[in-house]
Amino acid sequence: KDHIRFYIRDNGCGLDESKYEMRRQNQNSHGLGIANITKRIELLFGSEGHIAIGNNEDCGVCVELRFPKRYI
């Protein structure tokens, strides 16, 4: 493949349902840290970089980071 993916998972209580839905609708509900990371990924990799945040199926949160291999 032409991308590298990183998955970061925890087994905590997960995201609050309203915050999770706001994130799915691309509204900033995670504060400045996630907004800065998202912007930096866009600046470095353009539309080829990606961050996704969501609840795990069982419990906890999963963050997926995807970067093009050619930049790494």
Predicted model as a PDB file, atoms N, CA, C, CB and O in Angstrom, pLDDT in the B-factor column:
MODEL        1                                                                  
ATOM      1  N   LYS A   1       0.833  -1.191   0.000  1.00 77.00           N  
ATOM      2  CA  LYS A   1       0.000   0.000   0.000  1.00 77.00           C  
ATOM      3  C   LYS A   1       0.874   1.249   0.000  1.00 77.00           C  
ATOM      4  CB  LYS A   1      -0.946   0.001   1.213  1.00 77.00           C  
ATOM      5  O   LYS A   1       2.081   1.181   0.231  1.00 77.00           O  
ATOM      6  N   ASP A   2       0.251   2.371  -0.260  1.00 92.00           N  
ATOM      7  CA  ASP A   2       0.999   3.615  -0.339  1.00 92.00           C  
ATOM      8  C   ASP A   2       0.844   4.505   0.898  1.00 92.00           C  
ATOM      9  CB  ASP A   2       0.571   4.372  -1.553  1.00 92.00           C  
ATOM     10  O   ASP A   2       1.280   5.656   0.895  1.00 92.00           O  
ATOM     11  N   HIS A   3       0.224   3.972   1.953  1.00 94.00           N  
ATOM     12  CA  HIS A   3       0.059   4.713   3.202  1.00 94.00           C  
ATOM     13  C   HIS A   3       0.526   3.876   4.395  1.00 94.00           C  
ATOM     14  CB  HIS A   3      -1.411   5.132   3.388  1.00 94.00           C  
ATOM     15  O   HIS A   3       0.515   2.646   4.361  1.00 94.00           O  
ATOM     16  N   ILE A   4       0.929   4.577   5.434  1.00 95.00           N  
ATOM     17  CA  ILE A   4       1.220   3.939   6.715  1.00 95.00           C  
ATOM     18  C   ILE A   4       0.109   4.354   7.669  1.00 95.00           C  
ATOM     19  CB  ILE A   4       2.649   4.343   7.270  1.00 95.00           C  
ATOM     20  O   ILE A   4      -0.258   5.527   7.736  1.00 95.00           O  
ATOM     21  N   ARG A   5      -0.421   3.387   8.402  1.00 95.00           N  
ATOM     22  CA  ARG A   5      -1.501   3.663   9.349  1.00 95.00           C  
ATOM     23  C   ARG A   5      -1.052   3.324  10.759  1.00 95.00           C  
ATOM     24  CB  ARG A   5      -2.772   2.869   8.984  1.00 95.00           C  
ATOM     25  O   ARG A   5      -0.410   2.303  11.005  1.00 95.00           O  
ATOM     26  N   PHE A   6      -1.407   4.204  11.668  1.00 95.00           N  
ATOM     27  CA  PHE A   6      -1.182   3.994  13.094  1.00 95.00           C  
ATOM     28  C   PHE A   6      -2.540   3.977  13.778  1.00 95.00           C  
ATOM     29  CB  PHE A   6      -0.250   5.103  13.702  1.00 95.00           C  
ATOM     30  O   PHE A   6      -3.390   4.825  13.508  1.00 95.00           O  
ATOM     31  N   TYR A   7      -2.738   3.016  14.656  1.00 95.00           N  
ATOM     32  CA  TYR A   7      -3.967   2.944  15.441  1.00 95.00           C  
ATOM     33  C   TYR A   7      -3.597   3.065  16.916  1.00 95.00           C  
ATOM     34  CB  TYR A   7      -4.747   1.612  15.161  1.00 95.00           C  
ATOM     35  O   TYR A   7      -2.731   2.344  17.412  1.00 95.00           O  
ATOM     36  N   ILE A   8      -4.248   3.967  17.595  1.00 93.00           N  
ATOM     37  CA  ILE A   8      -4.048   4.154  19.028  1.00 93.00           C  
ATOM     38  C   ILE A   8      -5.391   3.877  19.685  1.00 93.00           C  
ATOM     39  CB  ILE A   8      -3.512   5.608  19.372  1.00 93.00           C  
ATOM     40  O   ILE A   8      -6.385   4.542  19.393  1.00 93.00           O  
ATOM     41  N   ARG A   9      -5.413   2.888  20.577  1.00 92.00           N  
ATOM     42  CA  ARG A   9      -6.665   2.488  21.215  1.00 92.00           C  
ATOM     43  C   ARG A   9      -6.497   2.476  22.727  1.00 92.00           C  
ATOM     44  CB  ARG A   9      -7.118   1.103  20.712  1.00 92.00           C  
ATOM     45  O   ARG A   9      -5.412   2.229  23.251  1.00 92.00           O  
ATOM     46  N   ASP A  10      -7.603   2.749  23.411  1.00 90.00           N  
ATOM     47  CA  ASP A  10      -7.606   2.566  24.854  1.00 90.00           C  
ATOM     48  C   ASP A  10      -8.850   1.778  25.250  1.00 90.00           C  
ATOM     49  CB  ASP A  10      -7.556   3.933  25.591  1.00 90.00           C  
ATOM     50  O   ASP A  10      -9.700   1.482  24.410  1.00 90.00           O  
ATOM     51  N   ASN A  11      -8.949   1.447  26.514  1.00 90.00           N  
ATOM     52  CA  ASN A  11     -10.096   0.666  26.967  1.00 90.00           C  
ATOM     53  C   ASN A  11     -10.893   1.423  28.030  1.00 90.00           C  
ATOM     54  CB  ASN A  11      -9.633  -0.687  27.518  1.00 90.00           C  
ATOM     55  O   ASN A  11     -11.498   0.818  28.915  1.00 90.00           O  
ATOM     56  N   GLY A  12     -10.885   2.752  27.931  1.00 87.00           N  
ATOM     57  CA  GLY A  12     -11.619   3.590  28.875  1.00 87.00           C  
ATOM     58  C   GLY A  12     -13.112   3.609  28.575  1.00 87.00           C  
ATOM     59  O   GLY A  12     -13.648   2.682  27.968  1.00 87.00           O  
ATOM     60  N   CYS A  13     -13.766   4.666  29.006  1.00 85.00           N  
ATOM     61  CA  CYS A  13     -15.228   4.756  28.872  1.00 85.00           C  
ATOM     62  C   CYS A  13     -15.664   5.257  27.500  1.00 85.00           C  
ATOM     63  CB  CYS A  13     -15.790   5.672  29.942  1.00 85.00           C  
ATOM     64  O   CYS A  13     -16.863   5.268  27.221  1.00 85.00           O  
ATOM     65  N   GLY A  14     -14.753   5.668  26.639  1.00 82.00           N  
ATOM     66  CA  GLY A  14     -15.120   6.122  25.302  1.00 82.00           C  
ATOM     67  C   GLY A  14     -15.481   7.594  25.282  1.00 82.00           C  
ATOM     68  O   GLY A  14     -15.420   8.279  26.303  1.00 82.00           O  
ATOM     69  N   LEU A  15     -15.857   8.070  24.105  1.00 77.00           N  
ATOM     70  CA  LEU A  15     -16.252   9.459  23.934  1.00 77.00           C  
ATOM     71  C   LEU A  15     -17.705   9.642  24.326  1.00 77.00           C  
ATOM     72  CB  LEU A  15     -16.027   9.914  22.492  1.00 77.00           C  
ATOM     73  O   LEU A  15     -18.540   8.764  24.114  1.00 77.00           O  
ATOM     74  N   ASP A  16     -17.987  10.792  24.898  1.00 76.00           N  
ATOM     75  CA  ASP A  16     -19.365  11.177  25.136  1.00 76.00           C  
ATOM     76  C   ASP A  16     -20.094  11.186  23.787  1.00 76.00           C  
ATOM     77  CB  ASP A  16     -19.449  12.575  25.844  1.00 76.00           C  
ATOM     78  O   ASP A  16     -19.540  11.646  22.789  1.00 76.00           O  
ATOM     79  N   GLU A  17     -21.302  10.694  23.753  1.00 71.00           N  
ATOM     80  CA  GLU A  17     -22.053  10.540  22.499  1.00 71.00           C  
ATOM     81  C   GLU A  17     -22.195  11.865  21.746  1.00 71.00           C  
ATOM     82  CB  GLU A  17     -23.440   9.961  22.786  1.00 71.00           C  
ATOM     83  O   GLU A  17     -22.100  11.875  20.519  1.00 71.00           O  
ATOM     84  N   SER A  18     -22.420  12.984  22.445  1.00 72.00           N  
ATOM     85  CA  SER A  18     -22.568  14.278  21.765  1.00 72.00           C  
ATOM     86  C   SER A  18     -21.243  14.729  21.156  1.00 72.00           C  
ATOM     87  CB  SER A  18     -23.088  15.346  22.746  1.00 72.00           C  
ATOM     88  O   SER A  18     -21.231  15.280  20.055  1.00 72.00           O  
ATOM     89  N   LYS A  19     -20.117  14.502  21.860  1.00 67.00           N  
ATOM     90  CA  LYS A  19     -18.811  14.861  21.313  1.00 67.00           C  
ATOM     91  C   LYS A  19     -18.477  13.985  20.101  1.00 67.00           C  
ATOM     92  CB  LYS A  19     -17.717  14.723  22.394  1.00 67.00           C  
ATOM     93  O   LYS A  19     -17.918  14.462  19.114  1.00 67.00           O  
ATOM     94  N   TYR A  20     -18.821  12.715  20.191  1.00 60.00           N  
ATOM     95  CA  TYR A  20     -18.572  11.801  19.082  1.00 60.00           C  
ATOM     96  C   TYR A  20     -19.356  12.246  17.848  1.00 60.00           C  
ATOM     97  CB  TYR A  20     -18.953  10.356  19.473  1.00 60.00           C  
ATOM     98  O   TYR A  20     -18.819  12.246  16.740  1.00 60.00           O  
ATOM     99  N   GLU A  21     -20.606  12.620  18.032  1.00 64.00           N  
ATOM    100  CA  GLU A  21     -21.440  13.053  16.901  1.00 64.00           C  
ATOM    101  C   GLU A  21     -20.941  14.381  16.336  1.00 64.00           C  
ATOM    102  CB  GLU A  21     -22.916  13.184  17.335  1.00 64.00           C  
ATOM    103  O   GLU A  21     -20.952  14.570  15.119  1.00 64.00           O  
ATOM    104  N   MET A  22     -20.505  15.298  17.191  1.00 66.00           N  
ATOM    105  CA  MET A  22     -19.960  16.570  16.711  1.00 66.00           C  
ATOM    106  C   MET A  22     -18.710  16.332  15.872  1.00 66.00           C  
ATOM    107  CB  MET A  22     -19.638  17.503  17.894  1.00 66.00           C  
ATOM    108  O   MET A  22     -18.506  16.989  14.851  1.00 66.00           O  
ATOM    109  N   ARG A  23     -17.870  15.385  16.308  1.00 60.00           N  
ATOM    110  CA  ARG A  23     -16.651  15.081  15.558  1.00 60.00           C  
ATOM    111  C   ARG A  23     -16.998  14.481  14.196  1.00 60.00           C  
ATOM    112  CB  ARG A  23     -15.749  14.113  16.354  1.00 60.00           C  
ATOM    113  O   ARG A  23     -16.353  14.794  13.195  1.00 60.00           O  
ATOM    114  N   ARG A  24     -18.010  13.626  14.160  1.00 56.00           N  
ATOM    115  CA  ARG A  24     -18.432  13.028  12.890  1.00 56.00           C  
ATOM    116  C   ARG A  24     -18.955  14.095  11.930  1.00 56.00           C  
ATOM    117  CB  ARG A  24     -19.513  11.961  13.133  1.00 56.00           C  
ATOM    118  O   ARG A  24     -18.870  13.936  10.712  1.00 56.00           O  
ATOM    119  N   GLN A  25     -19.491  15.170  12.475  1.00 58.00           N  
ATOM    120  CA  GLN A  25     -20.010  16.257  11.648  1.00 58.00           C  
ATOM    121  C   GLN A  25     -18.954  17.335  11.414  1.00 58.00           C  
ATOM    122  CB  GLN A  25     -21.247  16.871  12.299  1.00 58.00           C  
ATOM    123  O   GLN A  25     -19.271  18.433  10.957  1.00 58.00           O  
ATOM    124  N   ASN A  26     -17.697  17.016  11.730  1.00 58.00           N  
ATOM    125  CA  ASN A  26     -16.544  17.900  11.528  1.00 58.00           C  
ATOM    126  C   ASN A  26     -16.622  19.195  12.312  1.00 58.00           C  
ATOM    127  CB  ASN A  26     -16.404  18.219  10.080  1.00 58.00           C  
ATOM    128  O   ASN A  26     -16.154  20.229  11.835  1.00 58.00           O  
ATOM    129  N   GLN A  27     -17.192  19.165  13.486  1.00 55.00           N  
ATOM    130  CA  GLN A  27     -17.185  20.306  14.375  1.00 55.00           C  
ATOM    131  C   GLN A  27     -16.119  20.072  15.422  1.00 55.00           C  
ATOM    132  CB  GLN A  27     -18.575  20.532  15.025  1.00 55.00           C  
ATOM    133  O   GLN A  27     -15.915  18.942  15.867  1.00 55.00           O  
ATOM    134  N   ASN A  28     -15.446  21.119  15.812  1.00 53.00           N  
ATOM    135  CA  ASN A  28     -14.348  20.980  16.773  1.00 53.00           C  
ATOM    136  C   ASN A  28     -14.907  20.785  18.172  1.00 53.00           C  
ATOM    137  CB  ASN A  28     -13.419  22.215  16.733  1.00 53.00           C  
ATOM    138  O   ASN A  28     -15.353  21.745  18.801  1.00 53.00           O  
ATOM    139  N   SER A  29     -14.887  19.563  18.660  1.00 53.00           N  
ATOM    140  CA  SER A  29     -15.380  19.278  20.002  1.00 53.00           C  
ATOM    141  C   SER A  29     -14.295  18.697  20.893  1.00 53.00           C  
ATOM    142  CB  SER A  29     -16.552  18.326  19.935  1.00 53.00           C  
ATOM    143  O   SER A  29     -14.577  18.316  22.029  1.00 53.00           O  
ATOM    144  N   HIS A  30     -13.074  18.620  20.412  1.00 51.00           N  
ATOM    145  CA  HIS A  30     -12.004  17.971  21.174  1.00 51.00           C  
ATOM    146  C   HIS A  30     -10.965  18.962  21.668  1.00 51.00           C  
ATOM    147  CB  HIS A  30     -11.331  16.914  20.330  1.00 51.00           C  
ATOM    148  O   HIS A  30      -9.917  18.554  22.170  1.00 51.00           O  
ATOM    149  N   GLY A  31     -11.231  20.242  21.538  1.00 60.00           N  
ATOM    150  CA  GLY A  31     -10.308  21.228  22.058  1.00 60.00           C  
ATOM    151  C   GLY A  31      -9.172  21.534  21.104  1.00 60.00           C  
ATOM    152  O   GLY A  31      -9.144  21.075  19.962  1.00 60.00           O  
ATOM    153  N   LEU A  32      -8.266  22.297  21.592  1.00 69.00           N  
ATOM    154  CA  LEU A  32      -7.176  22.824  20.785  1.00 69.00           C  
ATOM    155  C   LEU A  32      -6.178  21.759  20.344  1.00 69.00           C  
ATOM    156  CB  LEU A  32      -6.460  23.886  21.548  1.00 69.00           C  
ATOM    157  O   LEU A  32      -5.655  21.841  19.232  1.00 69.00           O  
ATOM    158  N   GLY A  33      -5.899  20.762  21.183  1.00 76.00           N  
ATOM    159  CA  GLY A  33      -4.894  19.750  20.849  1.00 76.00           C  
ATOM    160  C   GLY A  33      -5.208  18.993  19.582  1.00 76.00           C  
ATOM    161  O   GLY A  33      -4.363  18.905  18.691  1.00 76.00           O  
ATOM    162  N   ILE A  34      -6.404  18.443  19.481  1.00 78.00           N  
ATOM    163  CA  ILE A  34      -6.791  17.688  18.285  1.00 78.00           C  
ATOM    164  C   ILE A  34      -6.881  18.605  17.074  1.00 78.00           C  
ATOM    165  CB  ILE A  34      -8.133  16.972  18.506  1.00 78.00           C  
ATOM    166  O   ILE A  34      -6.508  18.207  15.971  1.00 78.00           O  
ATOM    167  N   ALA A  35      -7.370  19.824  17.264  1.00 78.00           N  
ATOM    168  CA  ALA A  35      -7.439  20.781  16.154  1.00 78.00           C  
ATOM    169  C   ALA A  35      -6.041  21.075  15.608  1.00 78.00           C  
ATOM    170  CB  ALA A  35      -8.118  22.092  16.611  1.00 78.00           C  
ATOM    171  O   ALA A  35      -5.850  21.140  14.394  1.00 78.00           O  
ATOM    172  N   ASN A  36      -5.065  21.252  16.503  1.00 84.00           N  
ATOM    173  CA  ASN A  36      -3.691  21.512  16.063  1.00 84.00           C  
ATOM    174  C   ASN A  36      -3.092  20.321  15.329  1.00 84.00           C  
ATOM    175  CB  ASN A  36      -2.817  21.870  17.254  1.00 84.00           C  
ATOM    176  O   ASN A  36      -2.415  20.496  14.316  1.00 84.00           O  
ATOM    177  N   ILE A  37      -3.330  19.125  15.821  1.00 87.00           N  
ATOM    178  CA  ILE A  37      -2.826  17.915  15.160  1.00 87.00           C  
ATOM    179  C   ILE A  37      -3.445  17.781  13.771  1.00 87.00           C  
ATOM    180  CB  ILE A  37      -3.133  16.655  16.012  1.00 87.00           C  
ATOM    181  O   ILE A  37      -2.745  17.481  12.804  1.00 87.00           O  
ATOM    182  N   THR A  38      -4.743  18.000  13.673  1.00 86.00           N  
ATOM    183  CA  THR A  38      -5.432  17.906  12.382  1.00 86.00           C  
ATOM    184  C   THR A  38      -4.857  18.909  11.384  1.00 86.00           C  
ATOM    185  CB  THR A  38      -6.943  18.143  12.559  1.00 86.00           C  
ATOM    186  O   THR A  38      -4.617  18.567  10.226  1.00 86.00           O  
ATOM    187  N   LYS A  39      -4.637  20.149  11.831  1.00 89.00           N  
ATOM    188  CA  LYS A  39      -4.074  21.177  10.949  1.00 89.00           C  
ATOM    189  C   LYS A  39      -2.657  20.831  10.509  1.00 89.00           C  
ATOM    190  CB  LYS A  39      -4.079  22.531  11.647  1.00 89.00           C  
ATOM    191  O   LYS A  39      -2.295  21.025   9.349  1.00 89.00           O  
ATOM    192  N   ARG A  40      -1.861  20.321  11.437  1.00 92.00           N  
ATOM    193  CA  ARG A  40      -0.481  19.969  11.102  1.00 92.00           C  
ATOM    194  C   ARG A  40      -0.438  18.841  10.073  1.00 92.00           C  
ATOM    195  CB  ARG A  40       0.288  19.561  12.366  1.00 92.00           C  
ATOM    196  O   ARG A  40       0.376  18.874   9.150  1.00 92.00           O  
ATOM    197  N   ILE A  41      -1.304  17.848  10.227  1.00 92.00           N  
ATOM    198  CA  ILE A  41      -1.379  16.756   9.257  1.00 92.00           C  
ATOM    199  C   ILE A  41      -1.767  17.304   7.890  1.00 92.00           C  
ATOM    200  CB  ILE A  41      -2.391  15.681   9.715  1.00 92.00           C  
ATOM    201  O   ILE A  41      -1.200  16.892   6.878  1.00 92.00           O  
ATOM    202  N   GLU A  42      -2.728  18.227   7.847  1.00 92.00           N  
ATOM    203  CA  GLU A  42      -3.132  18.850   6.580  1.00 92.00           C  
ATOM    204  C   GLU A  42      -1.969  19.617   5.954  1.00 92.00           C  
ATOM    205  CB  GLU A  42      -4.330  19.795   6.801  1.00 92.00           C  
ATOM    206  O   GLU A  42      -1.741  19.525   4.748  1.00 92.00           O  
ATOM    207  N   LEU A  43      -1.233  20.373   6.769  1.00 94.00           N  
ATOM    208  CA  LEU A  43      -0.105  21.146   6.244  1.00 94.00           C  
ATOM    209  C   LEU A  43       0.996  20.247   5.698  1.00 94.00           C  
ATOM    210  CB  LEU A  43       0.462  22.049   7.329  1.00 94.00           C  
ATOM    211  O   LEU A  43       1.569  20.534   4.647  1.00 94.00           O  
ATOM    212  N   LEU A  44       1.293  19.166   6.403  1.00 93.00           N  
ATOM    213  CA  LEU A  44       2.378  18.276   5.992  1.00 93.00           C  
ATOM    214  C   LEU A  44       2.019  17.375   4.822  1.00 93.00           C  
ATOM    215  CB  LEU A  44       2.797  17.433   7.148  1.00 93.00           C  
ATOM    216  O   LEU A  44       2.839  17.163   3.929  1.00 93.00           O  
ATOM    217  N   PHE A  45       0.789  16.837   4.817  1.00 94.00           N  
ATOM    218  CA  PHE A  45       0.438  15.794   3.862  1.00 94.00           C  
ATOM    219  C   PHE A  45      -0.723  16.144   2.938  1.00 94.00           C  
ATOM    220  CB  PHE A  45       0.110  14.555   4.595  1.00 94.00           C  
ATOM    221  O   PHE A  45      -1.072  15.346   2.068  1.00 94.00           O  
ATOM    222  N   GLY A  46      -1.324  17.309   3.103  1.00 92.00           N  
ATOM    223  CA  GLY A  46      -2.469  17.690   2.271  1.00 92.00           C  
ATOM    224  C   GLY A  46      -3.630  16.742   2.468  1.00 92.00           C  
ATOM    225  O   GLY A  46      -3.879  16.271   3.578  1.00 92.00           O  
ATOM    226  N   SER A  47      -4.328  16.467   1.405  1.00 91.00           N  
ATOM    227  CA  SER A  47      -5.504  15.594   1.486  1.00 91.00           C  
ATOM    228  C   SER A  47      -5.139  14.128   1.683  1.00 91.00           C  
ATOM    229  CB  SER A  47      -6.337  15.738   0.235  1.00 91.00           C  
ATOM    230  O   SER A  47      -6.017  13.299   1.926  1.00 91.00           O  
ATOM    231  N   GLU A  48      -3.838  13.796   1.580  1.00 93.00           N  
ATOM    232  CA  GLU A  48      -3.415  12.405   1.761  1.00 93.00           C  
ATOM    233  C   GLU A  48      -3.232  12.022   3.222  1.00 93.00           C  
ATOM    234  CB  GLU A  48      -2.130  12.164   1.021  1.00 93.00           C  
ATOM    235  O   GLU A  48      -3.206  10.835   3.546  1.00 93.00           O  
ATOM    236  N   GLY A  49      -3.104  13.002   4.109  1.00 93.00           N  
ATOM    237  CA  GLY A  49      -3.005  12.730   5.533  1.00 93.00           C  
ATOM    238  C   GLY A  49      -4.406  12.613   6.117  1.00 93.00           C  
ATOM    239  O   GLY A  49      -5.360  13.181   5.586  1.00 93.00           O  
ATOM    240  N   HIS A  50      -4.521  11.876   7.209  1.00 91.00           N  
ATOM    241  CA  HIS A  50      -5.855  11.608   7.749  1.00 91.00           C  
ATOM    242  C   HIS A  50      -5.775  11.323   9.240  1.00 91.00           C  
ATOM    243  CB  HIS A  50      -6.512  10.426   7.016  1.00 91.00           C  
ATOM    244  O   HIS A  50      -4.854  10.655   9.710  1.00 91.00           O  
ATOM    245  N   ILE A  51      -6.755  11.839   9.978  1.00 90.00           N  
ATOM    246  CA  ILE A  51      -6.930  11.473  11.373  1.00 90.00           C  
ATOM    247  C   ILE A  51      -8.415  11.178  11.582  1.00 90.00           C  
ATOM    248  CB  ILE A  51      -6.422  12.609  12.339  1.00 90.00           C  
ATOM    249  O   ILE A  51      -9.278  11.935  11.137  1.00 90.00           O  
ATOM    250  N   ALA A  52      -8.693  10.087  12.252  1.00 88.00           N  
ATOM    251  CA  ALA A  52     -10.080   9.713  12.558  1.00 88.00           C  
ATOM    252  C   ALA A  52     -10.147   9.322  14.024  1.00 88.00           C  
ATOM    253  CB  ALA A  52     -10.581   8.538  11.637  1.00 88.00           C  
ATOM    254  O   ALA A  52      -9.284   8.603  14.527  1.00 88.00           O  
ATOM    255  N   ILE A  53     -11.174   9.799  14.699  1.00 85.00           N  
ATOM    256  CA  ILE A  53     -11.357   9.513  16.123  1.00 85.00           C  
ATOM    257  C   ILE A  53     -12.750   8.962  16.320  1.00 85.00           C  
ATOM    258  CB  ILE A  53     -11.132  10.784  16.997  1.00 85.00           C  
ATOM    259  O   ILE A  53     -13.725   9.524  15.820  1.00 85.00           O  
ATOM    260  N   GLY A  54     -12.848   7.862  17.049  1.00 83.00           N  
ATOM    261  CA  GLY A  54     -14.161   7.289  17.300  1.00 83.00           C  
ATOM    262  C   GLY A  54     -14.136   6.302  18.446  1.00 83.00           C  
ATOM    263  O   GLY A  54     -13.075   5.968  18.973  1.00 83.00           O  
ATOM    264  N   ASN A  55     -15.290   5.849  18.819  1.00 83.00           N  
ATOM    265  CA  ASN A  55     -15.417   4.858  19.881  1.00 83.00           C  
ATOM    266  C   ASN A  55     -15.096   3.473  19.341  1.00 83.00           C  
ATOM    267  CB  ASN A  55     -16.832   4.885  20.487  1.00 83.00           C  
ATOM    268  O   ASN A  55     -15.442   3.143  18.207  1.00 83.00           O  
ATOM    269  N   ASN A  56     -14.423   2.655  20.172  1.00 82.00           N  
ATOM    270  CA  ASN A  56     -14.227   1.248  19.846  1.00 82.00           C  
ATOM    271  C   ASN A  56     -15.568   0.532  19.929  1.00 82.00           C  
ATOM    272  CB  ASN A  56     -13.186   0.590  20.798  1.00 82.00           C  
ATOM    273  O   ASN A  56     -16.510   1.035  20.542  1.00 82.00           O  
ATOM    274  N   GLU A  57     -15.651  -0.626  19.321  1.00 79.00           N  
ATOM    275  CA  GLU A  57     -16.892  -1.393  19.381  1.00 79.00           C  
ATOM    276  C   GLU A  57     -17.224  -1.808  20.804  1.00 79.00           C  
ATOM    277  CB  GLU A  57     -16.796  -2.622  18.494  1.00 79.00           C  
ATOM    278  O   GLU A  57     -18.380  -1.714  21.215  1.00 79.00           O  
ATOM    279  N   ASP A  58     -16.231  -2.267  21.571  1.00 79.00           N  
ATOM    280  CA  ASP A  58     -16.468  -2.740  22.937  1.00 79.00           C  
ATOM    281  C   ASP A  58     -16.504  -1.577  23.926  1.00 79.00           C  
ATOM    282  CB  ASP A  58     -15.386  -3.745  23.349  1.00 79.00           C  
ATOM    283  O   ASP A  58     -17.523  -1.336  24.572  1.00 79.00           O  
ATOM    284  N   CYS A  59     -15.388  -0.860  24.040  1.00 85.00           N  
ATOM    285  CA  CYS A  59     -15.299   0.298  24.928  1.00 85.00           C  
ATOM    286  C   CYS A  59     -14.033   1.055  24.569  1.00 85.00           C  
ATOM    287  CB  CYS A  59     -15.299  -0.126  26.442  1.00 85.00           C  
ATOM    288  O   CYS A  59     -13.159   0.516  23.889  1.00 85.00           O  
ATOM    289  N   GLY A  60     -13.930   2.266  25.007  1.00 89.00           N  
ATOM    290  CA  GLY A  60     -12.737   3.054  24.751  1.00 89.00           C  
ATOM    291  C   GLY A  60     -12.807   3.823  23.455  1.00 89.00           C  
ATOM    292  O   GLY A  60     -13.841   3.877  22.788  1.00 89.00           O  
ATOM    293  N   VAL A  61     -11.668   4.424  23.112  1.00 88.00           N  
ATOM    294  CA  VAL A  61     -11.544   5.292  21.944  1.00 88.00           C  
ATOM    295  C   VAL A  61     -10.474   4.723  21.019  1.00 88.00           C  
ATOM    296  CB  VAL A  61     -11.197   6.756  22.362  1.00 88.00           C  
ATOM    297  O   VAL A  61      -9.513   4.105  21.476  1.00 88.00           O  
ATOM    298  N   CYS A  62     -10.646   4.933  19.728  1.00 90.00           N  
ATOM    299  CA  CYS A  62      -9.642   4.553  18.735  1.00 90.00           C  
ATOM    300  C   CYS A  62      -9.315   5.782  17.885  1.00 90.00           C  
ATOM    301  CB  CYS A  62     -10.148   3.364  17.838  1.00 90.00           C  
ATOM    302  O   CYS A  62     -10.212   6.463  17.388  1.00 90.00           O  
ATOM    303  N   VAL A  63      -8.031   6.053  17.728  1.00 91.00           N  
ATOM    304  CA  VAL A  63      -7.556   7.123  16.862  1.00 91.00           C  
ATOM    305  C   VAL A  63      -6.769   6.474  15.737  1.00 91.00           C  
ATOM    306  CB  VAL A  63      -6.682   8.168  17.649  1.00 91.00           C  
ATOM    307  O   VAL A  63      -5.869   5.671  15.982  1.00 91.00           O  
ATOM    308  N   GLU A  64      -7.106   6.819  14.517  1.00 94.00           N  
ATOM    309  CA  GLU A  64      -6.365   6.321  13.351  1.00 94.00           C  
ATOM    310  C   GLU A  64      -5.638   7.494  12.709  1.00 94.00           C  
ATOM    311  CB  GLU A  64      -7.320   5.621  12.318  1.00 94.00           C  
ATOM    312  O   GLU A  64      -6.243   8.526  12.417  1.00 94.00           O  
ATOM    313  N   LEU A  65      -4.332   7.329  12.490  1.00 94.00           N  
ATOM    314  CA  LEU A  65      -3.517   8.295  11.765  1.00 94.00           C  
ATOM    315  C   LEU A  65      -3.033   7.631  10.486  1.00 94.00           C  
ATOM    316  CB  LEU A  65      -2.314   8.801  12.632  1.00 94.00           C  
ATOM    317  O   LEU A  65      -2.551   6.499  10.519  1.00 94.00           O  
ATOM    318  N   ARG A  66      -3.157   8.320   9.364  1.00 95.00           N  
ATOM    319  CA  ARG A  66      -2.706   7.756   8.089  1.00 95.00           C  
ATOM    320  C   ARG A  66      -1.839   8.787   7.377  1.00 95.00           C  
ATOM    321  CB  ARG A  66      -3.920   7.336   7.194  1.00 95.00           C  
ATOM    322  O   ARG A  66      -2.225   9.944   7.211  1.00 95.00           O  
ATOM    323  N   PHE A  67      -0.643   8.331   6.956  1.00 93.00           N  
ATOM    324  CA  PHE A  67       0.308   9.191   6.272  1.00 93.00           C  
ATOM    325  C   PHE A  67       0.775   8.514   4.992  1.00 93.00           C  
ATOM    326  CB  PHE A  67       1.506   9.523   7.186  1.00 93.00           C  
ATOM    327  O   PHE A  67       0.878   7.287   4.957  1.00 93.00           O  
ATOM    328  N   PRO A  68       1.063   9.276   3.939  1.00 94.00           N  
ATOM    329  CA  PRO A  68       1.640   8.693   2.727  1.00 94.00           C  
ATOM    330  C   PRO A  68       3.064   8.198   2.992  1.00 94.00           C  
ATOM    331  CB  PRO A  68       1.637   9.725   1.579  1.00 94.00           C  
ATOM    332  O   PRO A  68       3.845   8.888   3.646  1.00 94.00           O  
ATOM    333  N   LYS A  69       3.399   7.034   2.500  1.00 93.00           N  
ATOM    334  CA  LYS A  69       4.732   6.451   2.713  1.00 93.00           C  
ATOM    335  C   LYS A  69       5.841   7.322   2.141  1.00 93.00           C  
ATOM    336  CB  LYS A  69       4.804   5.067   2.091  1.00 93.00           C  
ATOM    337  O   LYS A  69       6.930   7.388   2.711  1.00 93.00           O  
ATOM    338  N   ARG A  70       5.585   7.974   1.052  1.00 89.00           N  
ATOM    339  CA  ARG A  70       6.662   8.718   0.388  1.00 89.00           C  
ATOM    340  C   ARG A  70       7.206   9.876   1.228  1.00 89.00           C  
ATOM    341  CB  ARG A  70       6.168   9.253  -0.933  1.00 89.00           C  
ATOM    342  O   ARG A  70       8.295  10.374   0.945  1.00 89.00           O  
ATOM    343  N   TYR A  71       6.472  10.311   2.251  1.00 79.00           N  
ATOM    344  CA  TYR A  71       6.939  11.375   3.123  1.00 79.00           C  
ATOM    345  C   TYR A  71       7.676  10.856   4.355  1.00 79.00           C  
ATOM    346  CB  TYR A  71       5.777  12.221   3.550  1.00 79.00           C  
ATOM    347  O   TYR A  71       8.238  11.641   5.119  1.00 79.00           O  
ATOM    348  N   ILE A  72       7.676   9.550   4.548  1.00 75.00           N  
ATOM    349  CA  ILE A  72       8.262   8.995   5.772  1.00 75.00           C  
ATOM    350  C   ILE A  72       9.529   8.228   5.454  1.00 75.00           C  
ATOM    351  CB  ILE A  72       7.260   8.082   6.492  1.00 75.00           C  
ATOM    352  O   ILE A  72      10.166   7.687   6.358  1.00 75.00           O  
TER     353      ILE A  72                                                      
ENDMDL                                                                          
END                                                                             
